[in-house]
Amino acid sequence: MRRHVIPMLKNFQTPTIFLGLFLRKFDVSDFKSFSETLPWRLPELDADAPQFANLPPNAPPDQPRVRFLSKDGRLQLEVAPAKIHFRMMPGEVTQNEQGQASLKALPVPEAFESFIPQAMRVHTTLTEHFGATSSRVGIITDMIAPVPSSANQRIQKYIMGGSNLLGERLADININVLSRVQLPNDGPNVNRRIMVRGIRSGGPQGPGGDLLLNVNVDVNTLAEEPYDITTAELEKFLRGVSKHMDTSVPLLNEPQIFE
């Protein structure tokens, strides 16, 4: 059954979703052997040879030792003794007549429906076969939406309330706010950081005007309340974040920004 989609939320596409797992325990010390074994468990990450970081033996445990990629570049897994980073670009890779590849991004709800099973597969593999135990988890959702005119001026008008305290017709705004919220269905208390800015339609330095609104939502469990996260708890967390994005981030459902 398809979830209810908030009318304005469907305006946002999701180029990237990023999952971070902070490890309390990880039964891997030989990353060369690990890099040879993991692709048998996760063949979708069996692109060319894994990429090893050139680090000294006493490198901090949160620095990635090895990186795995999928053949189409949509999936990336970075592994460190104390941290796992998994990035996915939800959507479909297409090619034009010249053979150039591009990614057709998905709206936010569909992106989460694509991301969650793959993230759970990564977590289950690392937990069951490599002894990974995570005590904190965070997820970053990067979203963009086209707007009819200057995104920065719409941010100033509708998010900053039209205030001119910093000057009129601001051309480059970066908003970064942090709050503590509870995820739905009796989910955990989490930190939620929302970052908002306008970007040019041809990229940050591209020729187009700032006709794209970029919203980045970072949700992570509390450092002062760590706990061993089971596979079921991770799935509940991810689905809680997805529902929270649907219903509890008013910015994503503000129609005036898109009019």
N, C-alpha and C positions, 0 to 999 in steps of 0.2 A: 504494500500500500504506500502510495506516495504521500509525503508529508505536506502539510499546508505550507505554502510559500508566501511570505510577506510580499505585497506588491512591489515595494521599492527595493527590497533585497535582491530581487531578480535582476536589477540593473547592474549589480556588481559581478564582475568576472573574477576568477580566482587563479592567478598565474602560479602561485606557490603555497603549499602548506608544509610547515616544518615542525617536526616532533623532536623534542629533546628528552632523553632519559638520563637521570643522574643516578649512577650505580653505587650501591653499597657493597656489592660483591660481583665478581666476574672471574670465572675459572679459565682465563686465557692469559698466558704469559708469552707464548711463542706465536707472534702474529703472522709469521711466515706460514706456519702450519695451519693457522686459523684461516688465512686467505685462500689456502688450497681446499679447505673443507667446506667453508660457507657456501660457495656457489653450488655445491651438490644439494644443499638444503634450500637455497634460494636461487634457482637458476635464472630468475628474472634479473638478477644483479650480476650475471656472468657476461659482462661486456669484455673488452680487452683486458689485459693483465691488470690486477688491482694496483693502485697507486700508493706507494709507501712514502711516508714522511721521513725526511732526513733529520732525525733528532738525536741528541746525545742520550746516553743510557740513563741519565738522571733527569730526563725531561718530566715536567709536571704530568700527573696522571690524567688530567683533563685535556691534554693535547692529543689530537687524533694521530693514531699510528698508521692506519690504512684506510683507503677510500675505495668503495665499490660503486660502479655505475651500471645502469641498464644500457642496452644497445641503442635505444632511441634517446637516451639522455634525460628521460623524464624522472628517473629514480636515482637517488644518491644516498649512500649509507657511509657515514664516517664513524669509525670505532676507536675509542680510547679506553684505557683501563678503568676510568671513572665516569665516562660519559658516552652516550650513543646519540648521534645526530642522524635523523632520517628525513630526507626532503623529497617531496613529490610535486611534480607539475601536473595537476589533474587536467585531463582533456585529451584531445586527439591530435596526433602529429599528421599534418597533411603536406602535400608537395604541389607546387604550382607547375606550370608547363615547362619552366626552365629547370625543374628538378630541385628547387630550393625548398627546404623544409620549414614549416612554421607550426606553431601550436595553437589549436583552437581551444581556448580556455572555457571552463564550465562555470555556470552560476554557482553561488556559494553552497546551497543545499545539495546540489548534484555533486559538487566537488567533494564534500564531506562523505557522501555515500560511496564515492570512488576511493577516497583516501583511507577510511577507517578499516576496511578489510585488509588492505595491503599493510597498514601499520600494525594491525593485530598479527598478521602473518610474520612480520619481522620480529615483533616482541616475543611471540610464542617460540620461534626458532631459537632466538638467543637465550631464552629462559630454559627451555627444555633440553637443549643440546650443548649449551656453553655456560650454564650456571649463572646467568645474569640475574641479579636482583636489584631492582630500581627502588629508590626511596623518595624520589621527587620526579615530577613530570611537567613539561611545559609544551605548549603548542602555539605556533605563530601562524596566523592566517593573513596573507597579503592579498588585498583586493583593489581593483580599479573599476571605475565607472565613468563613462563619458557624460559630460554636462554641456548644455547648449552654449555657454559662454564662460569666461574666466573662472576657473575653479578657485583660485586664490580670493577673488572678490566675493564669490559665493560663500567661502569659508568666513570671510570677514563679516558678511551681512547676516548669514543665518546661524553661524556657530558662535561668532564673537558678538552677536547682537548689534551689528552695525557700528560698533565702537570705533572712533577715530583717534583713540588715545595714542596709538602708535603711528598715526598718519593716515592719509586718505589713499585709497586705491593701492593697497599693499600688493606687491608683485611676487613675493616669495614668503609663504607662511608655513611654519612647521609647528604643529601643536602636539604636545606629548603629555598625557595625563595618566596618573596611576590611581587606582581605587581597589578596595577589597570587596568582593562580592561572593555570593554563594551560588553554586551551580544548581540547576533545577533538580527536582525529584530527590531532595535530601542529599544532594551532592556535597563535596567538600567546599570549604572556604578557600578562595583562590585570590591571587593578585591578578588584576586585569589592567594592562597598559594599552591605551589606544593612541595611535599616532596618525595624524591627518596632515596631508599636504596636497598641493596641486602640482601636477607634472605636465610637461609638454606632450602633445599627442605623438610627436615623432621621437620620444625619448627625452631624457633630461636636457640634452643639448640640441634637440631636434628643431626643425624649422617651424613646426606647428605651434599654435598658441597653447596656453595651459588649459586644455580642454578635457583633462582627465583628473578625477578625484581619486587619490590614493589613500586607502584606509588600511592600517596595519593593526591587528588585534593580537596581543600577546597574553595568554592565560597560563598561569603556572601555579602549582601547589606551593604551600608556604614552607619556607626554609626552616622555620621554627617548629613545624609540625610534620617532620618526616615520618613515613611509614612504608613498610614493604608492600609494593603495589603488585597485586595479582593480575593475571590476564583479564579476569572478569572486571576488576576495579578499573583497569586501564580502559576497557571498552566503555564502561559507564562514564568515565571521565570524558572520553572523546565525544560520546553521544550527548553528554551534558553540555559540553562546549558548543556543539552544533546547535542544540536547542537554544542555548543562551544567545547565540548569534542571531537566531531567528526572532527571538522575542524580547531580548533585554539590552540591546544596544540601540537606543533611539536614533542615533545618527544614521544608521543603516536604513531607517524607515522614515526619513524626513522628506516628504514630497517636494517641498519648496526648493530644495537643492537641485532638483531635476527639472523644474518648470522653466 
